[in-house]
């Protein structure tokens, strides 16, 4: 039963049943025999291999002819199948955040506020259902996310491992100027309370602080239990793109985050805001292909590559079905714009007048013709070609229940399947299938600072594994043909996910 209180802080608990769920029992020894292992390191695959799992970790791996299967082990026949590491998504949103891209998100958040934790769990489970065994939630309701993260980690719930950031530091929550371009004067009491709940004391006030005040505020926020910090190096929206923090303030955020041993990353979407963030020492850039419609300079590409800054790219929205939709939209816009102009009747009644188009009109035309998406795709290719460390960061989110939607949500931003589509999209942008798998496994673990424990198939690491019915090296789309998902040595009953459906179906 959910906690049904609705105070200003919106501290909604998880279902009490989670804490009374049976504790994890001792795990059996499992041997996957005969599969071709694609270990996530990018080397040659190992055909007819045996992988032995004891507890939650890989105990042995090698050719089946020379790898001993322990007595009493449960044997899974992998003949003719292909084994990859579990996939990693470095930028998801599993909880409700209420605003942006239509009123349906607010309606959904109001309707489902009592089930906020259930929705976060459900969204996380949809990732696991598709073989995504580790996710990083970079914006959402921190109290709910922490509870879901901990319930999964403690074995009370099934789900991928989670790392959570809560608010985007420096932004004021869902219904704010910084996040949604909504003025304070337009807010209801509920919107103000919900925004405060998301901001968790790390909102717009931080942009006005002296550096030493900011140092204290960041530590107060870190004390809330976040796993990494994402800050607003720029405003949310690309036009006009405002720089969020001074160079010194950005260094303070990064320094204090690093002092806790955590990753510091940014949302910075024009060239100068991104340069300042890179020079402040960030570890990761979310959606780095977003650069206010500008191409990358060689200097900025070099800074990102040479400093080893990880690029969590929003690939799923500029490739595959999303790109096909983009091309169709551009064609429709071109036809519409070609047909605009004075009508015949207008021409007979009024004298012709020529004038230059305003900058606003030109900007609307560029947007209609998809210039921003085209530049994002070009920038993504530039980052890959420059040799930057790339990993998928999909921005996947639950959005709203179907009862609040007039049109279906794009599948490429649905939890789980959107991650697979992003990995496929990396091949469309120029990677080999092997490189795309490395990006979606090893590089994701690197972004999570978890490479010692997961991201590749190696002895001693967590047994996060996906068994495929066909080779992803021959066709990357075969990552959808999943015969088995294993997380930390446990075979996941994907047909039973989500365990308590709210907006999705089993």
N, C-alpha and C positions, 0 to 999 in steps of 0.2 A: 504494500500500500504506500502510495506516495505521500510525502509531507505536503499538506494542502495549504500551508500558510503562505501568504504573499506579502511579506514585509518589504520595505524599500530595498533591502539588499538581495531580495529574491533568493534566499539560501534554501534552495529546493533539494531535499535529500534524495538518495536512491531508495529503491524499494527495500523495505526491511527484510524481505525474503532473501536478498543477496547475502546478508550476513549469516543467515541460517542455512545456506546451501551447503551440501556436503563438501568437506575438504577434499582436495585432490588425493586420490589413492596412488599407491606406488605404481610406477609405470612399468610395463613389460619391455623386454628386449625385442627389438624389431630389426629385421634384415630385409632390405629392398635388394632383390637379386636380379641381375641381368639387364638393368637399364643402362642407357647411355647417359653419363653424367656430364652436364654442362655446368661447371663449378662456379661460374660468375667472375672468374679472374681473366677471362678473355682468351685463354689458351685453347689447345685442341681438346675436343671432347674425349672422354674415356668410355669406349664401348664395352659392353658386357661387363659392367662393374657391379660390385656389391658394396652397399653402404649399411653399416651396422649402427643402430641407435640404442644406447643404453640410457635410460632416464630421459633427460631433456636434451642430451648432446650426442654428437656423432662420435662413436667410439673407434670405428675403423672404416677405411674405404680403400678399395683397390680392385684390380682385376678379379673377376669371380673365381678364376682358376686358382688364385693364391690367397684369397681372403676367407678366413674361417667364419662360418656362421655358428654362433654359440648354440649349444644344446638348449632346447626348449624355446628358442627364439620364434616369434611369429614371423613367418616368411611372406613377403609381398612380392608377387611375380611382376618384375619390371621388364620382362622380355619384350622387345619391340617398342618400348616406351622411352621417354626422355625426362631426366630429372634435373630441375633447376633449383636454385635457392628461392625461398619465398620472396615476393616482391615488396618493395618499399616505396611509399609515397611520402614525400617530404613537405607537402603543403595541402592539408585537407581541413575541412570545417565540419565537424560532426554534430555540433550543437546548434540550436536556433540562435540567429542573431538579428532577425526582425526587420531589417530595412534594406533598401537598394533593389533596383530592378523590379519595381512593381509593388502595389499595395498588398498583394497576396502574402508576402512574407510577414508583414505586420499582422495581418489577420490570422495567419497560421500561428505566430508566436503568442498572440493573445489567447487563442483557442487552446493551445497545447502547453501553456506555461507550466501547468501542474505535472506534465510528463516530460519535462526538459531532459532529465537524466535518462529516461527510457529512450528518447529519440537519439541522444548522443550514443548510447549503447547500440541501438539498432543500426545507426549509420556506420559505426565502427565494425559491427558484425557483417555488414554488406561488403566491406573491404575484404575481410577474411574469407567470406564466401567465394571471392574471386581470386584467392591466392595471395592477397596482400597481407603479409604477416606482421608488418611494422608500419605505423603511421605517425606523422608529426602533425598535430593540430595547431595551426599557427594563429587562429583567432576564434574566440568563442567564450562561452560562459565558464569561467575558471572553476568555481565551486563544483559545478556539475561534472566538468571534465576531469577534475582531480579525483572525484569519487568514482567515476567510471574507470579511469586509468587504474586506480588502486584496486577496485573490485576485480578487474581482469588479472592484474599482477598477483593478487592473493588467491586466485583460483576460484573465486566465488562466481565469476561469470566467464563465458567463452568470448574471446575477442582477440584482435591483434594487440601486440604491445603498443602502448601509446606514450608519446611525449607531448606535453601540452604547454602552450605559451600564454593562454588567456588573451588579454587585450593586446592590440598593437600599440605599443607605448607611445604616448603623445597624441593619440586620437581619443575622441570623447565618447566612444561607444556608438551603437548603431544609429541613433537618431541625433546626429551632430553635424556641424559644418564640416569637420575634418573627414568624417566617414561618408556622409550621405548628402552633403551640401544642403542640409536643412537648418534653417535659422532657429535659434532658441525660442523666438516669439511664436513659432508655429507648433510647439510641442504640447502634447497632453501630459498630464501628471504621470500616466503609465509610461509614456515614452521617455520621460526624464528618469524615472526609476529604473527602467530597463537599461537605459544607456549607462547610468551609474553602476549598475550591476555588472555590465560588460567591462567598463573602464577599470573597476577595482582600484580606484585611487591613482591610476597611472594614465590619466587622460590629458586633456589640452593644457591644464595648469602647468604641466611639466615643461612645456615649451617656453614659459615665461620665467623660469627659475634661473638664478645664478648657478654656475657649475657646482659649487659645493652644496647648495640646496638640492640640486638634482642628484648628486651622489647619495645623499640620504634617502631621497624618494625612491631611487632605483633599488637600493638595498631593502627598503620596506616592501617593495613589490616582489623582489626575489624571495623574501621570507614567506610569501604566500604559497610556495611550493611549485613554482614553474620549473619546467625542464630546459627551457631556452627562452631567449628574449628576442622578440621581433619589434623593431621600432620604426616609426614613420619618418624615414629620411626625407620624404616629400609628402605632399597631400595625396589623398587616395586617388583622386581623379586626374586625368592627364592634361586637362586644359582648364584654367591655367595651372601649371604645376609649380606649387610653392615648396621651397626648401623648409623642412620642419625644424631642424636643430642646427645650431652653429657648429663649426668644426670642433671647437672645444667641448661643447655639450655632447656631441657624438662620441668623442673619445672617452668622456666620463661614462657613458652608457656601456660602451664596449669594455672598458677597463674593469668596471665593477662586475659585469657579467662574466668576464674571463676569470676574475678573482674567485668566483664560485666554481670554476671549472666547467662553465656552460657555454653553449654556442650563442653568439650574437649575430643577428641577421637583420636585414632591412627590407622595407618596401620603399624603393627610391626610383622614380620613373621618369627622370629626365637626365641628361648627361651630367650636369653639374652636381645635382643631389647624389647621383650614384658615385661620381668621382670622390666626393667628400666622404661618403660612407666607406668606400674601399680604402681610402687613406686613413680613416679612423681605425681600421683594423678588423672590419667585419669578417666573419667566416663564410657567410652564405648570402646570396641575393635571391629573393623571391621574384619570380617572373622577370628575369633580367632582359628579356626580349622587348619588354614594354619600355620604350625610351622616348615617350612623347612624340611618336611619329618620326623620330630622327634616326639616321643610321649611326652605327658605331664608328668611332674614330679608331685608327690603328693604335693610338696611344692608350685609350681606355681599354681596348681589348687586351693589350699587352699587360696593363696593370692587373687586370682580373686574372689572366693566365699566370703571370709570373708570381703573384702572391698566393696562388692556389685557392682563390675564392670559389666556392661551389656555386654553380648556377642551377637553381631549381626551376626548370622551365615549364611554362604553362603550354605544353605541346599539344594537348588534346583539343584545344580550341583553334588551332591553326593548321591542322592536318586531318586526314581522313574525312569522315562525314561532315565535320565542322567546316573544313575547307571547301568541300563540294557545295555546302549551303552558302558559304561566302561567295563563291563564284556565281551561283544562281542569283543571289541578292545583287551583286554588282551588275550582272546582265540586265536585271529588271530596272535598276537605277539608271543605267545608261539609256535604256529605251525610254524611260520616263523623262529624263533630262533632254533627250533629243526631241521630244514632242512638245517641250515647253516653249513659250514665246507668245507674241501677240497672235490672237485668232484673226481669221479673215474679217469677221464683223468688226473687231476692234480696229483693224487696219483701215476700214472704210470710214470710221467715225473720228479717229484721232490722228493727229500728226505724229509721225515717227520721232522718237527721241532715243538717242543712244547715251548710255552712261556706263561707267565702270561698275562692276559688281563690288559690293562691300566685302570687307574681310570676313564678316559673319556669313554672308552668302557663300563665299568661296570655301569657308571651313565646313559649312553644311554639305556642300557638294563633295568635298573630299571625304567626309565621313560617309556619305551615301555611297560613294564609289569604293569604299573599303580600303582607303589608303593606309589607315592605321593597321589593319590586319595584314596587309601586304608587307608593310615595313616590319611588323613583328616577325613574320615568317623569314624575311631577309635577315633580320638580326639574329634569329635563332640559328640560321645556317652559318652566319658569321662567327658566332660563339663556338659552334661545333668545329668549323674549319680552322679556327685559331688554336684549337687544342685545349680549350677550357674544360674544366671538370663539370660534366652535365649530368643531371638526374631529374626525373619527373617530379614536378610539384603542381598538382592538377587543379587546386582550388575546388575540388569536388565537395559538394554540400548537399544536405537533405532537402533544402528549399522549402516546399510546402506540400501538404497533403493534396491529393487530386481534387478534393471538394472545393479548394480555393483556386484552382488553375483553370483558365479558359483554354490553354494550349498545353500540350505535353512539354515537360522539361527536356532539354536536349540530353540525349543519352550520354554524350561525351563528358558531361559533368555529373553523372550519377556515381555514387560511391562504388568503388571496386572496378566496375567495367570501364569507367573513365580512366583509371590508372592503366589498365591493359591497353586501351586505345592510345594513351600517351606513349607507351613503350613502342607500339606499332608505328606511331607518328615519327619517332626518332629515325626510323629506317627511311621513311618518306623524306626526311630532311637531309639524308645523306649518310647516316651511320650504317654499318653492317648489322645484321641481326645479332651477331655476337657482341658488338659494341653496345647495342641497345639493351641487351640483357644485362651487361655489366652496369650500364647507367641505372637500370631499374632494380638492381640488387646491391652490388658492391658499393657503387657510388652513393646510393641511398643510405647504406650503413655508415659510410664515411661521413655523410652529412649529419647523421644522428650520433656521431662519435661512438658507434657501437661495433666497429669493424672487428674488434677482438672477439666478439660474441656472435655475430650474424652477418649476413650479406654474401657469404660464399659457402660452398660445400667443402668443409675442411674438418679434419679430426680436431675435436675439442670445442667446436662451435655448436651453438644451438641447432637442433635438427628442425630448421624452418625449410620445408621442402615442398615443391610442386611437381607432381608426376604428370607428364603430358602424353597424350596418345599419338602425337605426331611431332616431327622435328621442327622446332622454332628456328633452327639455323637454315632450313630450306625455305620456310615461309614464316615470318614473324607472327602472323595471325594465328599460328598454331598455339600460341600461349593461352588462347581461349579454350583449347581442347584439354581440359583438366580432368584427369582420372582420379587424382587424390591431392588433398591439401593437408600438410602436416605443420603444426606449429609447436616448437619446443618438445618434439618427440611424441606428440599426441595427434592421431589421425582425426581430422575435423569432420564431423557430420555436416557437410555443407547444406544438405537438404533440410536440416533442422534450423538453419539460420534465415532470418533473425529469430531469436528464441521467443520474443514477445512482440509480434508485429504491431507497428503503429501506422506507418505510412507505406511500408513495403510489403511484399508477399514472399512467402517461402518458395 
